[in-house]
Amino acid sequence: MVNRDRISWNKILISVFFFLSAGFCEIGGGYLVWLWLREDMSWILGVLGGFVLFTYGIIPTFQPHHFHRIYSAYGGIFIVMALLWGWVIQGIRPDMFDIIGAIISLIGVMIIFYMPRKNKLISSERK
């Protein structure tokens, strides 16, 4: 039983790694494009941001779940990461409503992505 629990935790940690990597690429790439277009910085930032956003599109394909669940759960992760980005990079501290919304979104992530389901196979695994 311990071995089974360890595998589950490993899978969760791997999925969290992919969520965080995708979030960093989406927010970071979007921020680079923002700097180019809104802050009149070099077009090179826009190109780099586009490449990082393209990378963001690839990362979720490594998640072993259905597309709709990955992107639904990622939405909650994105909310939290965007608030943290604003706090750390832009110095805008989240208020009480930001924090409440982030907690609610993480509860949604846990329900959508990590709750056991009858049919765990993704479409590419079905024969």
Buried (B, 14 or more C-beta within 10 A) or exposed (E): EEEEEEEEEEEEEEBBEBBBBBBBBBBBBBBBBBBBEEEEEEEEBBEBBBEBBEBBEEBBEEBBBBEEBBBBBBEBBBBBBBBBBBEEEEEEEBEEEBEEBBEEBBEBBEEBBEEEEEEEEBEEEEE
